Structure formats: structure tokens, C-alpha cells
């Protein structure tokens, strides 16, 4: 139970709360494929965990060093650091800005867009408590946030469906939005001619990203390797795979509800990424609204805090320590903090570029990951299956 819940808690971040709901509001069911590849967790449990366990490794770059050479380890570490800046840090900070702006309904303060005040405020507060509280503070926010978010999201789905007029009404409104190739927002499998979501590319492409994320990402694998034995690890992956079916219902469908309410003139949906925070501020009663906003902020902060820890560890252990092996632990902690600050600044600097690349946050995230995933996936697959 703990392994499965931990996999789910680590996976659910701002890209789901803001991004997946935004994808639901803009394109309907099309992005559900990326979520449905949670079954890949079973491939991790049955195929890769025995392999990783026998190798006696702790990190994914370490596996590549044992399998190939030390250069491949360094390269994967560099790619991981760059991808943290381009995807996870930038996406989380951007999502924080969107949540604060929508929930508080403030446009600007002192002539500064409130989006930037919310985003940078989130980073500063998280940075302070991560440095002071360390890993313990990160773990506790994760434990507390998951039930709050689940209860809040399920409540939004129920109240939203009642407001729209039921599931049939939601289907009718979303089915009326038809693309030039005859697919509606309710279509999961789209025409091969669809410029954005052709079923041929979507099914294969999302499977490659799914394999890379679920079977080779340090963030997920280390939770499964923490089982006492392989049976426990495998049971954890089964529970995690079941939980992974939830996001389509509790994050994607609220986005479609926001689209339907906007079509009926009941809410004013500016950008599709603001769908989930807008539903929180419009639909929930006052007391519950505060609790869910607290959960949202905790989710954003725990995503950021985990990233700060991972980035600092990657930089200090895989780079700095290898070139200066004699330095003290105290010095390494200092270097890790400096590395964290640099990564945060780069992440914030990347946001304007990110906003111009991706129309919707979740699409942007999958765009960047689809550049990284095939190479890493093939290196791991060949490493396991080819002598």
C-alpha cells in the first residue's frame, strides 16, 4: 500500500492540477492516452525491478555506468538536470502563478502581474523550508497533500457535473465541438490525419514516454526498489497502476466541465490552463475552497521541494564530487544549495520561453519529454535485452 500510494503521490503534481485539466478544457479526451500508460508500472515491477535489484544499484545513471561506461552515467545526469529545469521546475513555478492569480482574482500589484508575484513567492517560501527542514519537511507535505487533493478533486467533479446538468449534458456540449476530421472532444482515438493527436503517433509516442518515465526515471524507480522483497515491490506496482487510472476522471474531466460551463456562459474561462483553479474558486463552498487551495499549494511546494533535493544531489554527487573528491561534507551541502538557487533562477528565466512554445501546459510538458524519452528508453531497453 505504501509503495503504491507513494508512486501516485510522487507522480501527481502541478502538471496534472493545472496542465491535465487545461488539456481537458482545450482538446477533451485526447491527452488521456498519456495517463493511461500507467500499466507500464507493471513492466517495471515484473521486468526491470529484478534486473535493477541484481545489479545492486541505487540510481539510474549508476546502472548505465555498470552496463556501459562512466561517460553514459555523466550524460544521463546532465540530461536529467537539464530536463528538470526545462520541464519540472519551470512547469511547477508557472502552475503556481496560474493558481494564485485565478484563486485570488488579483490582476496586478504595484504594476506587476500577480502571476509573477505568486510564482516567485512560491519558490522563495519553498526554498526556505527545504533548506531548513530538509527531506523530512518534503515527505510530510506529500503525505498530507494527497488525500486533500483527491477529496477536493472528486468534490469538484460531482458539483461540476450537477452545475452542467449531468453527464449526458456534458457529453452533448463536448460532442458538439468537432474537428475538421470529424472527431469530437469526447473522441479518445482520433483520425490519423489529425494534426495534433493522430492515433498512430499518439499510441506509439505516449507509450515511449510512458516507458521512459515509469521504468527508468529515478523519481519513480527508487520507490519501487524500497520494497522488502520482489513480491512486495510487485504488489506496490499493481496498487500504483490502479491509482494511476484516477487522473483521467479527477483532473481531465474537470477541464471538460470548465469548457462546458464556459460554453453555457456560467463561468468566464480565459486560458484553458486556468480551468482547475477557476473551478476551485467558483464551485467550492468557502471552507472547502480554503482546504483545497491549501492542498494545491502543498502539492506545488512538495513537487518543487523534491526537485530541489534531486537536482542538488545529482549535481553534487555526479559532478562536483567526482572532480573534487577530497572536499568536506559541509562544503558539499553548501555547493548543493548554490546549485539549487541556480536551477531555480534558470527555471524562472525559462517560463517566458515555455509560454511561447506550448499552448497548453500539459502539451508543452509532453512535447519536451518526447524529445528526451526515445533515446533514454532505447539505451535502457538495449542494455537489458541485448548481450
C-alpha positions as CSV (number, residue, x, y, z in Angstrom):
1,X,0.0,0.0,0.0
2,X,2.8,2.4,0.9
3,X,4.8,1.8,-2.2
4,X,1.7,2.2,-4.5
5,X,0.5,5.3,-2.7
6,X,4.0,6.8,-2.8
7,X,4.3,6.2,-6.6
8,X,0.9,8.0,-7.1
9,X,1.8,10.9,-4.7
10,X,5.2,11.5,-6.5
11,X,3.6,11.4,-9.9
12,X,0.7,13.8,-9.2
13,X,2.0,17.3,-9.4
14,X,1.2,20.7,-10.8
15,X,1.3,19.4,-14.4
16,X,-1.9,17.4,-13.5
17,X,-3.8,20.0,-11.4
18,X,-3.2,22.8,-13.9
19,X,-2.0,21.1,-17.1
20,X,-4.2,18.0,-17.4
21,X,-7.3,20.0,-16.6
22,X,-6.2,22.6,-19.1
23,X,-5.7,19.8,-21.8
24,X,-9.3,18.6,-21.0
25,X,-10.6,22.1,-21.5
26,X,-8.8,22.7,-24.8
27,X,-8.8,19.3,-26.5
28,X,-11.1,16.9,-24.5
29,X,-10.1,13.3,-24.1
30,X,-7.1,13.4,-26.5
31,X,-4.5,13.7,-23.7
32,X,-5.9,10.8,-21.7
33,X,-3.5,8.4,-23.5
34,X,-0.5,9.7,-21.6
35,X,-2.2,9.0,-18.3
36,X,-3.4,5.5,-19.4
37,X,0.1,4.3,-19.8
38,X,0.2,3.7,-16.1
39,X,0.1,0.0,-16.9
40,X,3.9,0.4,-17.6
41,X,4.4,0.4,-13.8
42,X,3.7,-3.4,-14.1
43,X,6.5,-3.7,-16.7
44,X,8.8,-2.0,-14.1
45,X,7.7,-4.5,-11.3
46,X,7.9,-7.7,-13.4
47,X,10.8,-7.0,-15.8
48,X,13.1,-4.2,-14.5
49,X,13.0,-4.4,-10.7
50,X,14.6,-7.9,-10.7
51,X,17.3,-6.6,-13.1
52,X,18.0,-3.4,-11.1
53,X,18.0,-5.4,-7.8
54,X,20.5,-7.9,-9.0
55,X,22.8,-5.1,-10.3
56,X,22.9,-3.7,-6.7
57,X,22.4,-0.1,-7.9
58,X,20.8,2.9,-6.2
59,X,20.5,5.4,-9.1
60,X,19.6,5.1,-12.8
61,X,22.9,6.8,-14.0
62,X,24.7,4.3,-11.9
63,X,23.0,1.4,-13.8
64,X,24.3,2.9,-17.1
65,X,27.8,3.1,-15.7
66,X,27.8,-0.6,-14.7
67,X,26.2,-1.6,-18.0
68,X,28.2,0.7,-20.4
69,X,30.7,3.2,-19.1
70,X,31.2,6.3,-16.9
71,X,30.6,8.7,-19.8
72,X,27.0,7.4,-20.2
73,X,26.4,8.0,-16.4
74,X,27.6,11.6,-16.7
75,X,25.4,12.1,-19.8
76,X,22.2,10.8,-18.2
77,X,22.9,13.1,-15.2
78,X,23.3,16.1,-17.4
79,X,20.1,15.3,-19.4
80,X,18.3,14.8,-16.1
81,X,19.4,18.2,-14.7
82,X,18.5,20.0,-18.0
83,X,15.1,18.3,-18.1
84,X,14.4,19.3,-14.5
85,X,14.9,23.0,-15.5
86,X,13.0,22.8,-18.8
87,X,10.1,20.7,-17.6
88,X,9.6,20.1,-13.9
89,X,10.9,23.4,-12.3
90,X,9.5,25.7,-15.0
91,X,6.2,23.9,-15.1
92,X,5.7,23.9,-11.4
93,X,6.5,27.6,-10.9
94,X,4.3,28.5,-13.9
95,X,1.4,26.4,-12.4
96,X,1.9,28.2,-9.1
97,X,1.5,31.6,-10.7
98,X,-1.7,30.5,-12.5
99,X,-3.2,29.0,-9.3
100,X,-2.6,32.2,-7.2
101,X,-3.8,34.5,-9.9
102,X,-7.1,32.6,-10.6
103,X,-8.0,31.8,-7.0
104,X,-7.3,35.2,-5.6
105,X,-8.6,37.0,-8.6
106,X,-5.9,39.7,-8.4
107,X,-4.6,41.1,-11.8
108,X,-1.6,43.1,-10.6
109,X,0.0,44.7,-7.5
110,X,2.3,47.8,-7.8
111,X,2.0,47.4,-11.6
112,X,3.5,43.9,-11.5
113,X,1.4,41.0,-13.0
114,X,0.2,39.0,-10.0
115,X,1.2,35.8,-11.8
116,X,4.9,36.6,-11.3
117,X,4.4,37.6,-7.6
118,X,2.6,34.3,-6.9
119,X,5.2,32.2,-8.9
120,X,8.3,33.8,-7.3
121,X,6.7,33.9,-3.8
122,X,6.1,30.1,-4.1
123,X,9.7,29.5,-5.0
124,X,11.1,31.6,-2.2
125,X,9.0,30.1,0.6
126,X,9.6,26.5,-0.7
127,X,13.4,27.2,-0.9
128,X,13.5,28.5,2.7
129,X,11.6,25.5,4.2
130,X,13.6,22.9,2.1
131,X,16.9,24.3,3.2
132,X,15.8,24.5,6.9
133,X,13.6,21.4,7.1
134,X,15.4,19.1,4.7
135,X,13.9,15.8,3.4
136,X,11.6,15.4,6.4
137,X,9.6,18.5,5.6
138,X,9.3,17.3,1.9
139,X,7.9,13.9,2.9
140,X,5.4,15.3,5.4
141,X,3.9,17.7,2.9
142,X,3.5,14.8,0.4
143,X,1.7,12.6,3.0
144,X,-0.7,15.4,3.9
145,X,-1.5,16.8,0.4
146,X,-2.6,13.6,-1.4
147,X,-5.9,12.9,0.5
148,X,-6.8,16.6,0.5
149,X,-6.3,16.9,-3.3
150,X,-8.2,13.7,-4.0
151,X,-11.2,14.7,-1.9
152,X,-11.2,18.2,-3.4
153,X,-11.0,17.0,-7.0
154,X,-13.7,14.4,-6.5
155,X,-15.9,17.1,-5.0
156,X,-15.3,19.4,-8.0
157,X,-16.3,16.6,-10.4
158,X,-19.6,16.0,-8.5
159,X,-20.5,19.7,-8.0
160,X,-19.4,20.5,-11.6
161,X,-21.5,17.7,-13.2
162,X,-24.5,18.9,-11.2
163,X,-23.9,22.5,-12.3
164,X,-23.6,21.5,-16.0
165,X,-26.7,19.4,-15.9
166,X,-25.3,15.8,-15.6
167,X,-23.0,13.6,-17.6
168,X,-25.4,13.5,-20.6
169,X,-25.3,17.3,-20.9
170,X,-21.5,17.4,-20.6
171,X,-21.3,14.8,-23.4
172,X,-23.7,16.7,-25.6
173,X,-21.8,20.0,-25.2
174,X,-18.3,18.4,-25.8
175,X,-19.6,16.3,-28.7
176,X,-20.7,19.5,-30.5
177,X,-17.1,20.7,-30.7
178,X,-15.9,18.8,-33.8
179,X,-12.6,19.0,-35.6
180,X,-12.2,19.2,-39.4
181,X,-11.6,15.4,-39.5
182,X,-14.8,14.6,-37.7
183,X,-13.6,14.0,-34.2
184,X,-15.3,15.5,-31.1
185,X,-13.8,16.4,-27.7
186,X,-15.2,13.1,-26.5
187,X,-13.1,11.1,-29.0
188,X,-10.2,9.2,-27.4
189,X,-9.0,7.7,-30.7
190,X,-8.6,10.4,-33.4
191,X,-8.2,10.4,-37.2
192,X,-4.6,9.6,-38.5
193,X,-4.9,12.9,-40.3
194,X,-5.4,14.9,-37.1
195,X,-2.5,17.4,-37.0
196,X,-2.2,17.3,-33.2
197,X,-3.4,13.9,-32.0
198,X,-3.3,11.3,-34.8
199,X,-4.0,7.9,-33.2
200,X,-0.9,6.3,-34.8
201,X,1.5,8.8,-33.3
202,X,-0.3,9.2,-30.0
203,X,-0.5,5.5,-29.1
204,X,3.2,4.8,-30.0
205,X,4.5,8.2,-28.8
206,X,2.8,8.1,-25.5
207,X,3.9,4.5,-24.9
208,X,7.6,5.5,-25.4
209,X,7.2,8.4,-22.9
210,X,5.4,6.1,-20.5
211,X,8.2,3.5,-20.7
212,X,10.9,6.1,-20.1
213,X,9.0,7.7,-17.2
214,X,7.7,4.6,-15.4
215,X,10.7,2.2,-15.9
216,X,13.8,4.4,-16.0
217,X,13.1,7.6,-14.0
218,X,14.9,7.8,-10.7
219,X,11.9,9.6,-9.1
220,X,9.6,6.5,-9.6
221,X,12.1,3.6,-9.6
222,X,13.6,4.3,-6.1
223,X,10.1,4.0,-4.5
224,X,9.6,0.5,-6.0
225,X,13.1,-0.6,-5.1
226,X,12.4,0.3,-1.5
227,X,10.2,-2.9,-1.0
228,X,11.5,-5.6,1.4
229,X,11.4,-8.1,-1.4
230,X,10.3,-8.5,-5.0
231,X,6.8,-9.7,-4.1
232,X,6.2,-6.6,-2.1
233,X,7.6,-4.3,-4.8
234,X,5.3,-6.0,-7.4
235,X,2.2,-5.7,-5.2
236,X,3.1,-2.0,-4.8
237,X,3.2,-1.6,-8.6
238,X,-0.2,-3.2,-9.0
239,X,-1.8,-0.8,-6.5
240,X,0.1,2.2,-8.1
241,X,-1.2,1.2,-11.5
242,X,-4.8,1.1,-10.3
243,X,-4.4,4.5,-8.6
244,X,-3.0,5.9,-11.9
245,X,-6.4,5.3,-13.6
246,X,-7.9,8.1,-11.4
247,X,-6.3,11.3,-13.0
248,X,-8.4,11.0,-16.2
249,X,-11.6,11.2,-14.0
250,X,-10.5,13.7,-11.4
251,X,-8.3,16.1,-13.4
252,X,-9.1,15.7,-17.2
253,X,-12.9,15.6,-16.8
254,X,-13.0,18.8,-14.6
255,X,-11.2,20.5,-17.5
256,X,-14.1,19.4,-19.8
257,X,-16.6,20.6,-17.2
258,X,-14.9,24.0,-17.2
259,X,-15.2,24.1,-21.0
260,X,-18.9,23.1,-20.8
261,X,-19.7,25.8,-18.1
262,X,-17.9,28.4,-20.2
263,X,-20.0,27.4,-23.3
264,X,-23.1,27.8,-21.2
265,X,-21.9,31.3,-20.0
266,X,-21.8,30.2,-16.4
267,X,-18.1,31.0,-15.9
268,X,-15.5,33.0,-17.9
269,X,-12.6,30.7,-18.9
270,X,-9.7,32.9,-20.0
271,X,-6.9,30.5,-20.8
272,X,-7.5,26.7,-20.6
273,X,-4.7,26.3,-18.1
274,X,-6.7,28.2,-15.6
275,X,-9.6,25.6,-15.7
276,X,-8.9,23.8,-12.4
277,X,-8.1,26.8,-10.2
278,X,-11.1,28.6,-11.7
279,X,-13.4,25.7,-10.8
280,X,-12.0,25.7,-7.2
281,X,-12.7,29.4,-6.8
282,X,-16.2,29.3,-8.5
283,X,-17.7,26.0,-7.4
284,X,-16.5,25.1,-3.9
285,X,-18.0,26.4,-0.7
286,X,-15.8,28.8,1.3
287,X,-14.4,26.4,3.9
288,X,-13.7,23.6,1.4
289,X,-12.2,26.1,-1.0
290,X,-9.5,27.1,1.6
291,X,-8.7,23.4,2.3
292,X,-8.3,22.6,-1.4
293,X,-6.2,25.7,-2.2
294,X,-4.0,24.7,0.8
295,X,-3.7,21.2,-0.8
296,X,-2.9,22.8,-4.2
297,X,-0.2,24.9,-2.7
298,X,1.2,21.9,-0.8
299,X,1.3,19.9,-4.0
300,X,3.2,22.6,-5.8
301,X,5.6,23.0,-2.9
302,X,6.2,19.3,-2.4
303,X,6.9,19.0,-6.2
304,X,9.3,21.9,-6.0
305,X,11.0,20.7,-2.8
306,X,11.6,17.2,-4.2
307,X,13.1,18.7,-7.3
308,X,15.4,21.0,-5.3
309,X,16.6,17.9,-3.4
310,X,17.1,15.7,-6.5
311,X,18.8,18.5,-8.5
312,X,21.2,19.3,-5.7
313,X,22.0,15.6,-5.2
314,X,22.6,15.0,-8.9
315,X,24.9,18.0,-9.3
316,X,27.0,17.4,-6.1
317,X,27.3,13.6,-6.3
318,X,27.6,13.0,-10.1
319,X,29.7,16.1,-11.0
320,X,31.2,18.1,-8.2
321,X,32.3,15.3,-6.0
322,X,33.9,13.4,-8.9
323,X,36.1,16.3,-9.9
324,X,36.9,17.3,-6.3
325,X,36.7,14.1,-4.3
326,X,38.6,15.4,-1.2
327,X,36.1,18.2,-0.2
328,X,34.3,18.0,3.1
329,X,30.6,17.1,3.6
330,X,29.9,20.7,4.8
331,X,31.3,22.1,1.6
332,X,29.2,19.7,-0.5
333,X,26.0,20.8,1.3
334,X,26.9,24.4,0.5
335,X,27.5,23.6,-3.2
336,X,24.2,21.7,-3.3
337,X,22.4,24.9,-2.0
338,X,24.1,27.1,-4.6
339,X,23.2,24.6,-7.3
340,X,19.6,24.7,-6.2
341,X,19.5,28.5,-6.4
342,X,21.0,28.4,-9.9
343,X,18.4,25.8,-11.1
344,X,15.6,27.9,-9.7
345,X,16.8,31.0,-11.4
346,X,17.1,29.1,-14.7
347,X,13.7,27.6,-14.3
348,X,12.1,31.1,-13.7
349,X,14.0,32.5,-16.7
350,X,12.7,29.7,-18.9
351,X,9.0,30.4,-18.2
352,X,8.5,33.2,-20.9
353,X,10.1,30.8,-23.5
354,X,7.9,27.9,-22.3
355,X,4.7,30.1,-22.5
356,X,5.5,30.8,-26.2
357,X,6.3,27.2,-27.1
358,X,3.3,25.3,-25.6
359,X,-0.3,26.4,-26.0
360,X,-1.3,24.2,-23.1
361,X,0.9,23.4,-20.1
362,X,0.4,19.6,-20.4
363,X,1.1,19.6,-24.1
364,X,4.3,21.6,-23.6
365,X,5.4,19.1,-21.0
366,X,4.8,16.1,-23.3
367,X,6.5,18.0,-26.2
368,X,9.7,18.4,-24.2
369,X,9.6,14.8,-22.8
370,X,9.0,13.3,-26.3
371,X,12.4,14.8,-27.2
372,X,14.1,13.1,-24.3
373,X,12.3,9.8,-23.9
374,X,13.1,7.8,-27.1
375,X,16.9,8.0,-26.6
376,X,16.9,7.1,-22.9
377,X,14.3,4.4,-23.4
378,X,16.3,2.7,-26.2
379,X,19.5,2.8,-24.1
380,X,17.8,1.0,-21.2
381,X,15.9,-1.5,-23.4
382,X,19.1,-2.5,-25.3
383,X,21.0,-2.6,-22.0
384,X,18.5,-5.2,-20.6
385,X,17.7,-7.2,-23.7
386,X,20.9,-7.3,-25.7
387,X,24.1,-9.1,-24.7
